[in-house]
Amino acid sequence: MANVSFTLSAPDLSDVAFAARFHDVADASAHTDGHRPFNEQALLDASSGRRSPQLLLEGEDAVGAAIFGRGEIDLVVHPRYRRRGHGTAALRRLFEDEGGMSGDLRAWAHGDHPGARALADRFGFSADRTLLQLERPLTDSDTAAAPALPDGVEIAPFRAADAADWVRLNALVFATHPEQGSLTEADLAARQAEPWFDAGDLLLARETAADATAGPGRIVGYNWLKIEPGAHLGEIYVLGVHPDAAGLGLGRALMLAGLARLRERGCTAVELYVEAESTTPVRLYRSLGFVDRTVDVQYHRWPR
């Protein structure tokens, strides 16, 4: 078995030297696999100290990286060191150090990697969620598709004063979603501090007030877009519609407005993530020309 040890050089990714080695492993894996080994939430948790970033070491060599804590494990082995038992050794060591880890545990396998499937089976995990990554090209015709909004609804950019209302609506829309539905105002503020955030990319659908002096109307939907600095690939970061507005075509209208905004900002393609079991959103996205790019699977190990 590989001689793997864990080191926790810092409680978060603020240690520049540690972070560089951590991201070197992640970048090498992304280059080989075609997708990132850690999702945004895992990296935010590691940066904030909510979960622990760790390096897997064999001697002085960083053979892998992990993010652990809060009942979740994210693990990747550097492509150069795969098929040598490092993943098995790392998980075995982690389970031993944590006294068997008898509670609820979840782990993402981005790209549904066969090595991750084998590890999951070996350690008693079973597939629990499937996340589809869909994509489509963007053309100038996307800027010409005018969204048909329901009566009494308009689309406008996010304002700082909308934070609390947006968080409440997001929690309602994603009440059963373990990550998205738990976002707080602090989480929103953390994303606003990211270099990719642009208030104009968070499109809000509001009810128009009958009395102009009454102030902005209720938020009934949103389409949050994400464009990394310098990128030509945009993302439908999260789309939500209030249950009261379901069935009115608001989701499609927000999608069309989002595609137009991304194209106007110079994006040539767009991607999004959606739960495979969310049949209505999946049907909407496919009707707008999105096709499969890759699949992420979350594995679950129930308490013992």
Steps between C-alpha positions, in 0.01 A plus 500: 500500500625851423664683788273805514483751785270797545632843580286797592739789443241766568137513611406656165652596166647831615847339534644593162754216474250236610231638267741494204574130550132425557396677180785340303347159574150625412619667177688190385191290561276745315736500201497119482134436584338795322317625810587649838541256791351743756182699450459863596329430831777266614766761419306777675468276806874427489585870462276605788616227739162326512667189360864391506719497188761226515790375292570129457875451528728214408831618633527857375279443195143630495320200352149628562278757668185484709240721666347347809243598760130558570418146392656536153811363333649634175808311387716498188824318419754671274489334155870417523442285810178319412456121500745461787248469785530860622124561504433183697785571741386860551139407577607216728728735692227763519249249636752380759589854612132590540413193708314319225297804387171332588273796414340611175766551231476634144757523224487647147642319197531771235476349154382170651859377492526117501771517767261690726231239440737224604603688817137569588412133473804395701411730791125441508375810316212487253393749231248748640481798261578561134589847378498569126729756341335633185633745241416675175662761272390863503447703183381848414150358452482454878494876544197528271276255686274728706371329816122485534442606860179428692274801549608721786860377508822674398869401503760725664853463641572412863553784750673480838163564668365177344732269698263391777204454263710300257632269774145433623376419150801282426440304823134450401575390144778261608353386832590137424841572347783427748742767371311773317210520745729563796662818364504787749550873457862442604536242221351747254742769618791259452397444139456874446864537605615257229669657195236353267199660673310768309168628634377535143539123458249423777172555319195538723140456388276734701132562521434853379345720766165658416611810691838632385558653842466163674854396409618186318263205484549148631779287348338198333799357313864544412771386262850539643774493237871442552787600275854445621731793417625471142287193426280449195304223671212627710298307755137498604609499863157453653145547372200521733129574471260562791245216534221759457636579151551141385344411165491857367804471274718708731783246506526507120483881495780525756708249304461698177592822680804328647619361166467846346698657784780242470527552125502878542790459742701308240438139599508245217364207702302435817486217752281410795457230764168338583385204707417214264179434695374857443298406195331837439821708496682233296219507243519882484876501449489234231225692319738797489772295332712383795669160463690274741863576573579290808344341809587545869391242756472547876554189709349447845609280787224467757568495877625173645 
